[in-house]
Amino acid sequence: TQVGSPSGAPAEPPRRGLGHVAPRHDVEGFVGSFMRELNYGQGVSLTRSSLNDRYLALARTVRHHLQSRWMAALAQQADDQAKTVCYLSAEFLLGRQLDNAILASDLDDVVEEGLGQLGLSLSTLRAQEIEPGLGNGGLGRLAACFIDSLATMSVPCVGYGIRYEYGIFRQSFEDGWQREDTDPWLALGNPWEFPHPEHAVTVNFGGTTEHYEDEDGATRTRWLPDWDVQGVPYNYMVPGFRNGRVNTLRLWSAKATRGFNLNSFNAGDYVDAVRAETFAEKISMVLYPEDSTPQGKELRLQQQYFFVACSVHNFINQVLPSDFDLHKLPDRVIFQLNDTHPVIAVPELMRVLVDEKGFDWDEAWTITQQCFAYTCHTLLPEALEEWSIELMGRLLPRHLEIIRRIDEEFRAEVAAAFPGDEAMPRRMAIVGDHTVRMAHLATVAGSKVNGVAELHSQLLRDKVLPDFSALWPEKFTNVTNGVTPRRFLRLANRNLSSLITEAIGPGWVTDLDRLRELEPFADDPAFRERFREVKRLNKATLARTLQSRNGIEMPTTGIVDIMVKRLHEYKRQTLKVLHIVSLYEGVVSGRLAVEDVTPRVFAFGAKAAPGYAMAKQIIGLINAVGATVNADPRLDGRLTVVFPPNYDVTLAEKLIPAADLSEQISLAGKEASGTGNMKLALNGALTIGTDDGANIEIRRLVGDENFFLFGLLEPQVEELLAKGYDPASYAAADPRLTSALDLIASGAFTGGDASVFSGLVDNLLHHDRFLALADFSAYMEAQDRVDAAYADPEGWTRSAVLNVARCGFFSSDRAMREYIDKIWHAQPVVTSL
Ligand code: CR6
């Protein structure tokens, strides 16, 4: 057999043990290798090297340890003819790579000691790494957790995505308002990627299609595109945790094709030729900063088709052996569609099979349906992607034809299944009057469709795709999200990790259910004291980080109350602000005695989509309230708002371990799952939350007494909206709410200028789409319960320990096991270390 090389291209048959040299796993070997990288990789001596030189040399030294296993893993996978999970995702929000690589290859001590001998410090070098911000939020981070788990479970997986040259924008605040700057994350070099321009793939766009007769007299179709670009693969290593397994993440970068360029050049217009190049390269230039809302822009569809066409081509023509019988494709691959962004892969695989490989339509469709599965990540109907038929026809004419045929056959199937019901085929259609509905296409083509938490999957069946679930009930399933315990506990919270390992041994890192063994320790006062000490240390670390990162002063006593997530009205950061304003108003008006206010640090982290005006208003409000509250001596320093700009994975790793309280306060029925909620609970924060998304499962597992539940339930939300919701009446009914809204509207937080937030307050009083005012009183009451619970440190710590002990379920390893069992039917491959 031919085997895949790391680049995915066919290579020589493997000669085990001869193909590569393994690096030495000791201090002396490390130091030698580091110095060689510095001297001959960077071309500098130790004394003349910059911080960046040293970081790059360290990264390359560490990566040697992964590379040798990577080569072995790929050879073995081809030998075993294992089924590969191709995880198609427009976003992978990886976070920094260095620490994870050191952890995976068990080099912690070697690196510390080796650098020490050279007079260097790991923490200084670590800080030099710029994280790849190739995602917006939960969806992109979930993809990163999933590929981490698959590698740790030795399941063959290739993550396929886009190597955006600029990741998610950098956020800063100017007078409290969000400002966006580009994120040139590649500017100082990227030691974690391996470009393979020799395996570039050509991707076509535009033009027309034509029918022709093949040698057998059959009518076939070909696409006559009118422009193309090259996709250059950049491979990243995805190491498993100390299991010798390294999978691949393959990100595509767009390059102008030589042919395209030369045409203009030959015609004598040099400037035009260069313009063509910048045009093509725009495709992978920048990540769309939208989260949970689609961007119907042409460039976005270009990005989607670009990465998906490269990926399908790569797997079929470069990863699989050249003599592979494509009838057996479903035995060798499952393409998992991470939301609707990669759904254009469905007609692309059909096109490849029918137009390029000569399959019959029906045969190709049978294969295609077995090769895809679809994960939906939203409940907001407006967030389901649709593309205009006009745009699709102009950019991808052959794909539109294919989609139309899939749609026609599907409508006929629906008509046959529900005779007499004419509305049904129209409602379920893939091609509507003006748009192509990507979620419908994904549901029709996918072998399975899953939501990301129990409630979400149920609402997906009952509310978002009810007709489809009536037609194919067995197609729908749930896999509740998860997070990787390697990054979000073992690495981010080393203090807690050590405490846990001391108590129950190290097995939890790859078998998170074992955290259950911590339960008895919740009743052990000495353990609880050590647990509190861990929180204190983590708070101090966070305070130092905020000080050096942003010059922010953060007290380390009192409740650290954290709300970190994208800024979105449905997540209800405004409800959190109303709580803060109400406490503040209570003290300044004399309604509350300052000594009765429990000291709290309110920490926010949130980016607003640059085009989302209301979200940006809310950021302005948080900062305005924070500036006023922090500066008012009447509060005696008891309430502090901190809002470090540019929340990212690196900052999350500092904030989450320090949290006492996790704010998960979305309107019930709106947050598909959430994953920050899992990370915080796993790190010993108690949740104050609504009955929404995965909060429900967290509460069920940790127990009601260790969770602060409040707010309307999903059916109550529906009921209230159906009978007509009047937010102003809620404001009038609770004097604390009236006063808080009045205080904002009065200009108290904007130097007396009442106009700044009048629109925001009006919107709450007259629209309040996400029922913040309706849940306000219940939220305040739940916060009182929080204060009361915090007044008993032993009881609080007991609850916190139980949160850790009972959240093993939220490991992404468990989520991956469920995908494997219910959806993928893939197998781990035994890796010889
Ligand atoms: N915004 C959901 O809103 C979920 C993640 C991952 C989201 C969030 O609740 O945890 O996906 N949805 O499943 C989308 O991005 C469409 C998100 O991150």
Residues whose N, C-alpha, C, O or C-beta is under 5 A from the ligand:
A	BS01	CR6	G137 G138 L139 L142 D291 S292 H377 T378 V452 E671 A672 S673 G674 T675
